[in-house]
Amino acid sequence: MKVVVLGGCGDMALVAVNLLNNEADVEELCIADINYEKAKKLASERAPKATAAKIDAMKPETITELVKDYDVALGFVGPFYMFEKKIANACIEAGTNYVSIMDDYDAYLEVIQLDEKAKQAGVTCICGLGNSPGITNILAKKGYLSMDEPEKINISWTGGSDEDIGPANIKHVLHIFSGTTLQWKNGHEVRVKTGTARKIVEFPAPINKVPVYYTGHAESVSVPRNLKGLKEVTLHGGAHPAYISRLAILVGKLGLTNTPKKRERLANFFTPIEKAGVFSKGGVDKSVFRIDAYGKKDGKPVHHYYTGVGHIAEITSIPCVEAALMMARGELKNPGIHAAESALEPDDFLPRLEKRGVVLNYYE
């Protein structure tokens, strides 16, 4: 099979590149990025399978021209609220299946507008298959299916500050703590202010208890659309140490992150601080998530919950890689635009992730 990783030079993508390079049936692996020199270096270090290509997400035709020669494309190009719809559309026009780690709620709402176009082209796109959204959605579906009458799903995540995240993730954090987002309450979609609805969640070690807040991830818009009948779906996110979340909320309230240009400037300010290790002091090098599902089974109230922990790049890359391989091997054919929960079944997909080292815990 021939696989191309779009944005393959990014911090989140390197794990995916290495995993794909080690797959026996991946015959050709293209590392595609706007930074062509870095892509060539990475490809040379992974010879003979790997090649390099230059793409520019501002010029989607460069992506269409490239991916038409590949069995599947993986998407790591952010910010997703700017590029996901353009890149998915480029892959649809090329007739190439696509799976991404897209995580912004507004990007999901935009890209699902391409659903009919993808179906007509016979192209399967899974937009949002990292750890959150991604693994979290599939665990939400597991909880949903475990009950006769599922009612409520609360999803929470926290990132450790001692992870190597890079400037793209800084911009993402500034975006998801800026402005408003959507949550599902009393069977309806409601708009709420990011950084509100603070609550303390008990996560796995080493993070344990930490405050989380409404953030602009995609689960709270995709899950109620795909898992029908739920009264509530919420998404809370945070950071460890907790002051990082409070800082992101503060700059959002001050209006310093309400446009892409402002986020770019602030990310440029924070990146050298992050690289110097200022934010990592007191933090940990793991990220976590937790899904709480409530409902009824056999007429009785039940509460099932699931947790996961791992290095952010690993738990983000592994699900994306696994789904891409399934597509290229012909195991996953479901044309259209999908979130993780509409494309994949928990009992099939979660064991695949665990075989690759993703640590998941089930409490039912």
Contacts in CASP RR format, 6 or more apart in sequence:
PFRMAT RR
TARGET T0000
AUTHOR 0000-0000-0000
METHOD contacts of the structure
MODEL  1
MKVVVLGGCGDMALVAVNLLNNEADVEELCIADINYEKAKKLASERAPKA
TAAKIDAMKPETITELVKDYDVALGFVGPFYMFEKKIANACIEAGTNYVS
IMDDYDAYLEVIQLDEKAKQAGVTCICGLGNSPGITNILAKKGYLSMDEP
EKINISWTGGSDEDIGPANIKHVLHIFSGTTLQWKNGHEVRVKTGTARKI
VEFPAPINKVPVYYTGHAESVSVPRNLKGLKEVTLHGGAHPAYISRLAIL
VGKLGLTNTPKKRERLANFFTPIEKAGVFSKGGVDKSVFRIDAYGKKDGK
PVHHYYTGVGHIAEITSIPCVEAALMMARGELKNPGIHAAESALEPDDFL
PRLEKRGVVLNYYE
1 25 0 8 1.000
1 26 0 8 1.000
1 27 0 8 1.000
1 28 0 8 1.000
1 71 0 8 1.000
1 72 0 8 1.000
1 325 0 8 1.000
1 328 0 8 1.000
1 329 0 8 1.000
2 26 0 8 1.000
2 27 0 8 1.000
2 28 0 8 1.000
2 29 0 8 1.000
2 30 0 8 1.000
2 69 0 8 1.000
2 70 0 8 1.000
2 71 0 8 1.000
3 20 0 8 1.000
3 26 0 8 1.000
3 28 0 8 1.000
3 29 0 8 1.000
3 30 0 8 1.000
3 70 0 8 1.000
3 71 0 8 1.000
3 72 0 8 1.000
3 73 0 8 1.000
3 74 0 8 1.000
3 324 0 8 1.000
3 328 0 8 1.000
4 29 0 8 1.000
4 30 0 8 1.000
4 32 0 8 1.000
4 53 0 8 1.000
4 66 0 8 1.000
4 67 0 8 1.000
4 70 0 8 1.000
4 72 0 8 1.000
4 73 0 8 1.000
4 74 0 8 1.000
5 13 0 8 1.000
5 16 0 8 1.000
5 17 0 8 1.000
5 20 0 8 1.000
5 29 0 8 1.000
5 30 0 8 1.000
5 31 0 8 1.000
5 32 0 8 1.000
5 73 0 8 1.000
5 74 0 8 1.000
5 75 0 8 1.000
5 76 0 8 1.000
6 32 0 8 1.000
6 33 0 8 1.000
6 55 0 8 1.000
6 63 0 8 1.000
6 67 0 8 1.000
6 73 0 8 1.000
6 74 0 8 1.000
6 75 0 8 1.000
6 76 0 8 1.000
6 77 0 8 1.000
6 87 0 8 1.000
7 13 0 8 1.000
7 31 0 8 1.000
7 32 0 8 1.000
7 33 0 8 1.000
7 34 0 8 1.000
7 55 0 8 1.000
7 75 0 8 1.000
7 76 0 8 1.000
7 77 0 8 1.000
8 14 0 8 1.000
8 16 0 8 1.000
8 17 0 8 1.000
8 31 0 8 1.000
8 32 0 8 1.000
8 33 0 8 1.000
8 39 0 8 1.000
8 42 0 8 1.000
8 76 0 8 1.000
9 31 0 8 1.000
9 33 0 8 1.000
9 35 0 8 1.000
9 38 0 8 1.000
9 39 0 8 1.000
9 42 0 8 1.000
10 33 0 8 1.000
10 76 0 8 1.000
10 168 0 8 1.000
11 164 0 8 1.000
11 165 0 8 1.000
11 166 0 8 1.000
11 168 0 8 1.000
11 169 0 8 1.000
11 313 0 8 1.000
12 76 0 8 1.000
12 101 0 8 1.000
12 168 0 8 1.000
12 169 0 8 1.000
12 312 0 8 1.000
12 313 0 8 1.000
12 316 0 8 1.000
12 317 0 8 1.000
13 74 0 8 1.000
13 75 0 8 1.000
13 76 0 8 1.000
13 317 0 8 1.000
14 42 0 8 1.000
14 313 0 8 1.000
15 313 0 8 1.000
15 314 0 8 1.000
15 316 0 8 1.000
15 317 0 8 1.000
15 318 0 8 1.000
16 74 0 8 1.000
16 76 0 8 1.000
16 317 0 8 1.000
16 320 0 8 1.000
16 321 0 8 1.000
17 29 0 8 1.000
17 31 0 8 1.000
17 42 0 8 1.000
17 46 0 8 1.000
17 50 0 8 1.000
18 46 0 8 1.000
19 317 0 8 1.000
19 318 0 8 1.000
19 321 0 8 1.000
19 356 0 8 1.000
20 26 0 8 1.000
20 29 0 8 1.000
20 74 0 8 1.000
20 321 0 8 1.000
20 324 0 8 1.000
20 325 0 8 1.000
21 29 0 8 1.000
21 46 0 8 1.000
21 49 0 8 1.000
21 50 0 8 1.000
23 325 0 8 1.000
25 329 0 8 1.000
26 49 0 8 1.000
26 325 0 8 1.000
27 49 0 8 1.000
28 49 0 8 1.000
28 51 0 8 1.000
28 70 0 8 1.000
29 46 0 8 1.000
29 49 0 8 1.000
29 50 0 8 1.000
29 51 0 8 1.000
30 50 0 8 1.000
30 51 0 8 1.000
30 52 0 8 1.000
30 53 0 8 1.000
30 66 0 8 1.000
30 70 0 8 1.000
31 39 0 8 1.000
31 42 0 8 1.000
31 43 0 8 1.000
31 46 0 8 1.000
31 50 0 8 1.000
31 51 0 8 1.000
31 52 0 8 1.000
31 53 0 8 1.000
32 39 0 8 1.000
32 52 0 8 1.000
32 53 0 8 1.000
32 54 0 8 1.000
32 55 0 8 1.000
32 63 0 8 1.000
32 66 0 8 1.000
33 39 0 8 1.000
33 52 0 8 1.000
33 54 0 8 1.000
33 55 0 8 1.000
34 54 0 8 1.000
34 55 0 8 1.000
34 56 0 8 1.000
34 57 0 8 1.000
36 52 0 8 1.000
36 53 0 8 1.000
36 54 0 8 1.000
39 52 0 8 1.000
39 53 0 8 1.000
39 54 0 8 1.000
40 52 0 8 1.000
42 50 0 8 1.000
42 52 0 8 1.000
43 50 0 8 1.000
43 51 0 8 1.000
43 52 0 8 1.000
44 50 0 8 1.000
53 66 0 8 1.000
54 62 0 8 1.000
55 62 0 8 1.000
55 63 0 8 1.000
55 66 0 8 1.000
56 62 0 8 1.000
57 63 0 8 1.000
57 77 0 8 1.000
57 78 0 8 1.000
57 82 0 8 1.000
57 83 0 8 1.000
57 86 0 8 1.000
57 87 0 8 1.000
60 86 0 8 1.000
60 87 0 8 1.000
60 89 0 8 1.000
60 90 0 8 1.000
61 90 0 8 1.000
63 73 0 8 1.000
63 86 0 8 1.000
63 87 0 8 1.000
63 90 0 8 1.000
63 91 0 8 1.000
63 94 0 8 1.000
64 90 0 8 1.000
64 91 0 8 1.000
64 93 0 8 1.000
64 94 0 8 1.000
65 94 0 8 1.000
67 73 0 8 1.000
67 90 0 8 1.000
67 91 0 8 1.000
67 94 0 8 1.000
67 96 0 8 1.000
67 98 0 8 1.000
68 94 0 8 1.000
68 95 0 8 1.000
68 96 0 8 1.000
70 96 0 8 1.000
71 96 0 8 1.000
71 97 0 8 1.000
71 327 0 8 1.000
71 328 0 8 1.000
72 96 0 8 1.000
72 97 0 8 1.000
72 98 0 8 1.000
72 99 0 8 1.000
72 324 0 8 1.000
72 327 0 8 1.000
72 328 0 8 1.000
73 91 0 8 1.000
73 96 0 8 1.000
73 97 0 8 1.000
73 98 0 8 1.000
73 99 0 8 1.000
74 98 0 8 1.000
74 99 0 8 1.000
74 100 0 8 1.000
74 320 0 8 1.000
74 321 0 8 1.000
74 324 0 8 1.000
75 87 0 8 1.000
75 98 0 8 1.000
75 99 0 8 1.000
75 100 0 8 1.000
75 101 0 8 1.000
75 102 0 8 1.000
75 320 0 8 1.000
76 100 0 8 1.000
76 101 0 8 1.000
77 83 0 8 1.000
77 87 0 8 1.000
78 84 0 8 1.000
78 168 0 8 1.000
78 172 0 8 1.000
79 104 0 8 1.000
79 168 0 8 1.000
79 171 0 8 1.000
79 172 0 8 1.000
79 175 0 8 1.000
79 260 0 8 1.000
79 263 0 8 1.000
80 100 0 8 1.000
80 102 0 8 1.000
80 103 0 8 1.000
80 104 0 8 1.000
80 107 0 8 1.000
80 172 0 8 1.000
81 104 0 8 1.000
81 106 0 8 1.000
81 107 0 8 1.000
81 110 0 8 1.000
81 175 0 8 1.000
82 260 0 8 1.000
84 100 0 8 1.000
84 102 0 8 1.000
84 104 0 8 1.000
84 107 0 8 1.000
84 108 0 8 1.000
84 110 0 8 1.000
84 111 0 8 1.000
84 127 0 8 1.000
85 107 0 8 1.000
85 110 0 8 1.000
85 111 0 8 1.000
85 113 0 8 1.000
85 114 0 8 1.000
87 98 0 8 1.000
87 100 0 8 1.000
88 98 0 8 1.000
88 100 0 8 1.000
88 111 0 8 1.000
88 114 0 8 1.000
88 118 0 8 1.000
88 125 0 8 1.000
88 127 0 8 1.000
88 337 0 8 1.000
89 114 0 8 1.000
89 117 0 8 1.000
91 97 0 8 1.000
91 98 0 8 1.000
91 123 0 8 1.000
91 125 0 8 1.000
92 98 0 8 1.000
92 114 0 8 1.000
92 117 0 8 1.000
92 118 0 8 1.000
92 121 0 8 1.000
92 123 0 8 1.000
92 125 0 8 1.000
93 121 0 8 1.000
95 121 0 8 1.000
95 122 0 8 1.000
95 123 0 8 1.000
96 123 0 8 1.000
97 123 0 8 1.000
97 124 0 8 1.000
97 125 0 8 1.000
97 324 0 8 1.000
97 327 0 8 1.000
97 328 0 8 1.000
98 123 0 8 1.000
98 124 0 8 1.000
98 125 0 8 1.000
98 126 0 8 1.000
98 127 0 8 1.000
99 125 0 8 1.000
99 126 0 8 1.000
99 127 0 8 1.000
99 128 0 8 1.000
99 129 0 8 1.000
99 320 0 8 1.000
99 323 0 8 1.000
99 324 0 8 1.000
99 327 0 8 1.000
100 125 0 8 1.000
100 126 0 8 1.000
100 127 0 8 1.000
100 128 0 8 1.000
100 129 0 8 1.000
100 320 0 8 1.000
101 128 0 8 1.000
101 129 0 8 1.000
101 130 0 8 1.000
101 316 0 8 1.000
101 317 0 8 1.000
101 320 0 8 1.000
102 108 0 8 1.000
102 111 0 8 1.000
102 127 0 8 1.000
102 128 0 8 1.000
102 133 0 8 1.000
102 218 0 8 1.000
103 128 0 8 1.000
103 130 0 8 1.000
103 132 0 8 1.000
103 133 0 8 1.000
103 172 0 8 1.000
103 176 0 8 1.000
103 217 0 8 1.000
103 218 0 8 1.000
104 172 0 8 1.000
104 175 0 8 1.000
104 176 0 8 1.000
104 216 0 8 1.000
104 217 0 8 1.000
104 218 0 8 1.000
105 181 0 8 1.000
105 182 0 8 1.000
105 216 0 8 1.000
105 217 0 8 1.000
105 218 0 8 1.000
105 220 0 8 1.000
105 221 0 8 1.000
106 216 0 8 1.000
107 127 0 8 1.000
107 218 0 8 1.000
108 127 0 8 1.000
108 128 0 8 1.000
108 133 0 8 1.000
108 218 0 8 1.000
108 221 0 8 1.000
108 222 0 8 1.000
108 339 0 8 1.000
109 221 0 8 1.000
111 125 0 8 1.000
111 127 0 8 1.000
111 337 0 8 1.000
112 127 0 8 1.000
112 337 0 8 1.000
114 125 0 8 1.000
114 336 0 8 1.000
114 337 0 8 1.000
115 336 0 8 1.000
115 337 0 8 1.000
116 336 0 8 1.000
118 124 0 8 1.000
118 125 0 8 1.000
118 335 0 8 1.000
118 336 0 8 1.000
118 337 0 8 1.000
119 335 0 8 1.000
119 336 0 8 1.000
121 335 0 8 1.000
122 335 0 8 1.000
122 336 0 8 1.000
123 335 0 8 1.000
123 336 0 8 1.000
124 327 0 8 1.000
124 332 0 8 1.000
124 333 0 8 1.000
124 334 0 8 1.000
124 335 0 8 1.000
124 336 0 8 1.000
124 338 0 8 1.000
124 343 0 8 1.000
125 336 0 8 1.000
125 337 0 8 1.000
125 338 0 8 1.000
126 323 0 8 1.000
126 338 0 8 1.000
126 339 0 8 1.000
126 340 0 8 1.000
126 343 0 8 1.000
126 344 0 8 1.000
127 337 0 8 1.000
127 338 0 8 1.000
127 339 0 8 1.000
128 134 0 8 1.000
128 137 0 8 1.000
128 218 0 8 1.000
128 339 0 8 1.000
128 340 0 8 1.000
129 319 0 8 1.000
129 320 0 8 1.000
129 323 0 8 1.000
129 340 0 8 1.000
130 315 0 8 1.000
130 316 0 8 1.000
130 317 0 8 1.000
130 319 0 8 1.000
130 320 0 8 1.000
130 340 0 8 1.000
131 157 0 8 1.000
131 287 0 8 1.000
131 289 0 8 1.000
131 312 0 8 1.000
131 315 0 8 1.000
131 316 0 8 1.000
131 319 0 8 1.000
132 155 0 8 1.000
132 157 0 8 1.000
132 217 0 8 1.000
132 219 0 8 1.000
132 289 0 8 1.000
133 217 0 8 1.000
133 218 0 8 1.000
133 219 0 8 1.000
133 222 0 8 1.000
133 339 0 8 1.000
133 340 0 8 1.000
134 319 0 8 1.000
134 339 0 8 1.000
134 340 0 8 1.000
135 289 0 8 1.000
135 308 0 8 1.000
135 315 0 8 1.000
135 319 0 8 1.000
135 340 0 8 1.000
135 350 0 8 1.000
135 353 0 8 1.000
135 358 0 8 1.000
135 360 0 8 1.000
136 155 0 8 1.000
136 157 0 8 1.000
136 219 0 8 1.000
136 289 0 8 1.000
136 291 0 8 1.000
137 219 0 8 1.000
137 222 0 8 1.000
137 223 0 8 1.000
137 339 0 8 1.000
137 340 0 8 1.000
137 341 0 8 1.000
138 319 0 8 1.000
138 340 0 8 1.000
138 341 0 8 1.000
138 344 0 8 1.000
138 346 0 8 1.000
138 349 0 8 1.000
138 350 0 8 1.000
139 289 0 8 1.000
139 291 0 8 1.000
139 306 0 8 1.000
139 346 0 8 1.000
139 350 0 8 1.000
139 360 0 8 1.000
140 153 0 8 1.000
140 155 0 8 1.000
140 219 0 8 1.000
140 223 0 8 1.000
140 227 0 8 1.000
140 233 0 8 1.000
140 291 0 8 1.000
140 293 0 8 1.000
140 341 0 8 1.000
141 227 0 8 1.000
141 341 0 8 1.000
141 345 0 8 1.000
141 346 0 8 1.000
142 293 0 8 1.000
142 306 0 8 1.000
142 346 0 8 1.000
142 347 0 8 1.000
142 350 0 8 1.000
142 362 0 8 1.000
143 150 0 8 1.000
143 153 0 8 1.000
143 291 0 8 1.000
143 293 0 8 1.000
143 304 0 8 1.000
143 306 0 8 1.000
144 150 0 8 1.000
144 153 0 8 1.000
144 227 0 8 1.000
144 230 0 8 1.000
144 293 0 8 1.000
145 346 0 8 1.000
146 293 0 8 1.000
146 297 0 8 1.000
146 302 0 8 1.000
146 304 0 8 1.000
146 364 0 8 1.000
147 293 0 8 1.000
147 295 0 8 1.000
147 296 0 8 1.000
147 297 0 8 1.000
147 302 0 8 1.000
147 304 0 8 1.000
148 296 0 8 1.000
148 297 0 8 1.000
148 298 0 8 1.000
148 299 0 8 1.000
149 295 0 8 1.000
149 296 0 8 1.000
149 297 0 8 1.000
149 299 0 8 1.000
150 227 0 8 1.000
150 229 0 8 1.000
150 230 0 8 1.000
150 293 0 8 1.000
150 294 0 8 1.000
150 295 0 8 1.000
151 230 0 8 1.000
151 231 0 8 1.000
151 232 0 8 1.000
151 294 0 8 1.000
151 295 0 8 1.000
151 296 0 8 1.000
152 230 0 8 1.000
152 231 0 8 1.000
152 232 0 8 1.000
152 233 0 8 1.000
152 292 0 8 1.000
152 293 0 8 1.000
152 294 0 8 1.000
152 295 0 8 1.000
153 223 0 8 1.000
153 227 0 8 1.000
153 230 0 8 1.000
153 232 0 8 1.000
153 233 0 8 1.000
153 234 0 8 1.000
153 291 0 8 1.000
153 292 0 8 1.000
153 293 0 8 1.000
153 294 0 8 1.000
154 232 0 8 1.000
154 233 0 8 1.000
154 234 0 8 1.000
154 236 0 8 1.000
154 291 0 8 1.000
154 292 0 8 1.000
155 217 0 8 1.000
155 219 0 8 1.000
155 220 0 8 1.000
155 223 0 8 1.000
155 233 0 8 1.000
155 234 0 8 1.000
155 235 0 8 1.000
155 236 0 8 1.000
155 289 0 8 1.000
155 290 0 8 1.000
155 291 0 8 1.000
155 292 0 8 1.000
156 201 0 8 1.000
156 203 0 8 1.000
156 212 0 8 1.000
156 235 0 8 1.000
156 236 0 8 1.000
156 237 0 8 1.000
156 289 0 8 1.000
156 290 0 8 1.000
156 291 0 8 1.000
156 292 0 8 1.000
157 212 0 8 1.000
157 217 0 8 1.000
157 236 0 8 1.000
157 237 0 8 1.000
157 238 0 8 1.000
157 287 0 8 1.000
157 288 0 8 1.000
157 289 0 8 1.000
157 290 0 8 1.000
158 201 0 8 1.000
158 203 0 8 1.000
158 207 0 8 1.000
158 210 0 8 1.000
158 212 0 8 1.000
158 237 0 8 1.000
158 238 0 8 1.000
158 239 0 8 1.000
158 240 0 8 1.000
158 287 0 8 1.000
158 288 0 8 1.000
158 289 0 8 1.000
159 207 0 8 1.000
159 238 0 8 1.000
159 239 0 8 1.000
159 240 0 8 1.000
159 286 0 8 1.000
159 287 0 8 1.000
159 288 0 8 1.000
159 312 0 8 1.000
160 207 0 8 1.000
160 239 0 8 1.000
160 240 0 8 1.000
160 283 0 8 1.000
160 284 0 8 1.000
160 285 0 8 1.000
160 286 0 8 1.000
160 287 0 8 1.000
160 312 0 8 1.000
161 239 0 8 1.000
161 240 0 8 1.000
161 241 0 8 1.000
161 244 0 8 1.000
161 279 0 8 1.000
161 280 0 8 1.000
161 282 0 8 1.000
161 283 0 8 1.000
161 284 0 8 1.000
162 280 0 8 1.000
162 282 0 8 1.000
162 283 0 8 1.000
162 284 0 8 1.000
162 285 0 8 1.000
163 285 0 8 1.000
163 286 0 8 1.000
163 287 0 8 1.000
163 311 0 8 1.000
163 312 0 8 1.000
163 313 0 8 1.000
164 313 0 8 1.000
165 274 0 8 1.000
165 312 0 8 1.000
166 271 0 8 1.000
166 274 0 8 1.000
167 267 0 8 1.000
167 268 0 8 1.000
167 271 0 8 1.000
170 267 0 8 1.000
170 270 0 8 1.000
170 271 0 8 1.000
170 274 0 8 1.000
171 263 0 8 1.000
171 264 0 8 1.000
171 267 0 8 1.000
173 239 0 8 1.000
173 248 0 8 1.000
174 248 0 8 1.000
174 251 0 8 1.000
174 252 0 8 1.000
174 257 0 8 1.000
174 263 0 8 1.000
174 266 0 8 1.000
174 267 0 8 1.000
175 216 0 8 1.000
175 257 0 8 1.000
175 263 0 8 1.000
176 194 0 8 1.000
176 215 0 8 1.000
176 216 0 8 1.000
176 217 0 8 1.000
177 194 0 8 1.000
177 195 0 8 1.000
177 213 0 8 1.000
177 215 0 8 1.000
177 245 0 8 1.000
177 248 0 8 1.000
177 249 0 8 1.000
177 251 0 8 1.000
177 252 0 8 1.000
177 257 0 8 1.000
178 194 0 8 1.000
178 252 0 8 1.000
178 255 0 8 1.000
178 257 0 8 1.000
178 258 0 8 1.000
178 263 0 8 1.000
179 193 0 8 1.000
179 194 0 8 1.000
179 252 0 8 1.000
179 258 0 8 1.000
180 191 0 8 1.000
180 192 0 8 1.000
180 193 0 8 1.000
180 194 0 8 1.000
181 191 0 8 1.000
181 192 0 8 1.000
181 194 0 8 1.000
181 214 0 8 1.000
181 215 0 8 1.000
181 216 0 8 1.000
181 220 0 8 1.000
181 235 0 8 1.000
182 189 0 8 1.000
182 190 0 8 1.000
182 191 0 8 1.000
182 192 0 8 1.000
182 220 0 8 1.000
182 221 0 8 1.000
183 189 0 8 1.000
183 190 0 8 1.000
183 192 0 8 1.000
183 214 0 8 1.000
183 220 0 8 1.000
183 233 0 8 1.000
183 234 0 8 1.000
183 235 0 8 1.000
184 190 0 8 1.000
184 220 0 8 1.000
184 221 0 8 1.000
184 223 0 8 1.000
184 224 0 8 1.000
184 230 0 8 1.000
184 232 0 8 1.000
184 233 0 8 1.000
184 234 0 8 1.000
185 232 0 8 1.000
185 234 0 8 1.000
186 231 0 8 1.000
186 232 0 8 1.000
187 224 0 8 1.000
187 229 0 8 1.000
187 230 0 8 1.000
187 231 0 8 1.000
187 232 0 8 1.000
189 221 0 8 1.000
189 224 0 8 1.000
192 214 0 8 1.000
193 214 0 8 1.000
194 213 0 8 1.000
194 214 0 8 1.000
194 215 0 8 1.000
194 216 0 8 1.000
194 249 0 8 1.000
194 252 0 8 1.000
195 213 0 8 1.000
195 214 0 8 1.000
195 215 0 8 1.000
195 245 0 8 1.000
195 249 0 8 1.000
196 213 0 8 1.000
196 214 0 8 1.000
197 213 0 8 1.000
197 214 0 8 1.000
197 234 0 8 1.000
197 236 0 8 1.000
198 211 0 8 1.000
198 212 0 8 1.000
198 213 0 8 1.000
199 211 0 8 1.000
199 212 0 8 1.000
199 236 0 8 1.000
200 209 0 8 1.000
200 210 0 8 1.000
200 211 0 8 1.000
200 212 0 8 1.000
201 209 0 8 1.000
201 210 0 8 1.000
201 211 0 8 1.000
201 212 0 8 1.000
201 236 0 8 1.000
201 290 0 8 1.000
202 208 0 8 1.000
202 209 0 8 1.000
202 290 0 8 1.000
203 209 0 8 1.000
203 210 0 8 1.000
203 288 0 8 1.000
203 289 0 8 1.000
203 290 0 8 1.000
203 307 0 8 1.000
203 309 0 8 1.000
204 288 0 8 1.000
204 290 0 8 1.000
204 307 0 8 1.000
204 308 0 8 1.000
204 309 0 8 1.000
204 359 0 8 1.000
204 361 0 8 1.000
205 309 0 8 1.000
206 284 0 8 1.000
206 286 0 8 1.000
207 240 0 8 1.000
207 284 0 8 1.000
207 286 0 8 1.000
207 287 0 8 1.000
207 288 0 8 1.000
207 309 0 8 1.000
210 238 0 8 1.000
210 239 0 8 1.000
210 240 0 8 1.000
210 242 0 8 1.000
211 238 0 8 1.000
211 242 0 8 1.000
211 245 0 8 1.000
212 236 0 8 1.000
212 237 0 8 1.000
212 238 0 8 1.000
212 245 0 8 1.000
213 236 0 8 1.000
213 237 0 8 1.000
213 238 0 8 1.000
213 245 0 8 1.000
213 249 0 8 1.000
214 234 0 8 1.000
214 235 0 8 1.000
214 236 0 8 1.000
214 237 0 8 1.000
215 235 0 8 1.000
215 236 0 8 1.000
215 237 0 8 1.000
215 238 0 8 1.000
216 235 0 8 1.000
217 235 0 8 1.000
217 237 0 8 1.000
218 339 0 8 1.000
219 233 0 8 1.000
219 235 0 8 1.000
220 233 0 8 1.000
220 234 0 8 1.000
220 235 0 8 1.000
222 339 0 8 1.000
222 340 0 8 1.000
222 341 0 8 1.000
222 342 0 8 1.000
223 230 0 8 1.000
223 233 0 8 1.000
223 339 0 8 1.000
223 341 0 8 1.000
224 230 0 8 1.000
224 233 0 8 1.000
225 339 0 8 1.000
226 339 0 8 1.000
226 341 0 8 1.000
226 342 0 8 1.000
227 341 0 8 1.000
237 245 0 8 1.000
238 244 0 8 1.000
238 245 0 8 1.000
239 245 0 8 1.000
239 248 0 8 1.000
240 283 0 8 1.000
240 284 0 8 1.000
241 282 0 8 1.000
241 283 0 8 1.000
244 279 0 8 1.000
248 257 0 8 1.000
251 257 0 8 1.000
251 266 0 8 1.000
252 258 0 8 1.000
255 262 0 8 1.000
256 262 0 8 1.000
256 266 0 8 1.000
257 263 0 8 1.000
257 266 0 8 1.000
273 279 0 8 1.000
274 280 0 8 1.000
285 311 0 8 1.000
286 309 0 8 1.000
286 310 0 8 1.000
286 311 0 8 1.000
287 309 0 8 1.000
287 310 0 8 1.000
287 311 0 8 1.000
287 312 0 8 1.000
287 315 0 8 1.000
288 307 0 8 1.000
288 308 0 8 1.000
288 309 0 8 1.000
288 310 0 8 1.000
289 307 0 8 1.000
289 308 0 8 1.000
290 305 0 8 1.000
290 306 0 8 1.000
290 307 0 8 1.000
290 308 0 8 1.000
291 305 0 8 1.000
291 306 0 8 1.000
291 307 0 8 1.000
292 303 0 8 1.000
292 304 0 8 1.000
292 305 0 8 1.000
293 303 0 8 1.000
293 304 0 8 1.000
293 305 0 8 1.000
293 306 0 8 1.000
294 301 0 8 1.000
294 302 0 8 1.000
294 303 0 8 1.000
295 301 0 8 1.000
295 302 0 8 1.000
295 303 0 8 1.000
296 302 0 8 1.000
304 362 0 8 1.000
304 363 0 8 1.000
304 364 0 8 1.000
305 363 0 8 1.000
306 360 0 8 1.000
306 361 0 8 1.000
306 362 0 8 1.000
306 363 0 8 1.000
307 360 0 8 1.000
307 361 0 8 1.000
307 363 0 8 1.000
308 315 0 8 1.000
308 358 0 8 1.000
308 359 0 8 1.000
308 360 0 8 1.000
308 361 0 8 1.000
309 359 0 8 1.000
310 358 0 8 1.000
310 359 0 8 1.000
314 357 0 8 1.000
314 358 0 8 1.000
315 358 0 8 1.000
318 353 0 8 1.000
318 356 0 8 1.000
318 357 0 8 1.000
318 358 0 8 1.000
319 340 0 8 1.000
319 349 0 8 1.000
319 353 0 8 1.000
319 358 0 8 1.000
322 349 0 8 1.000
322 352 0 8 1.000
322 353 0 8 1.000
322 356 0 8 1.000
323 332 0 8 1.000
323 343 0 8 1.000
323 344 0 8 1.000
323 349 0 8 1.000
326 332 0 8 1.000
327 333 0 8 1.000
332 343 0 8 1.000
332 344 0 8 1.000
334 343 0 8 1.000
350 360 0 8 1.000
353 360 0 8 1.000
354 360 0 8 1.000
END
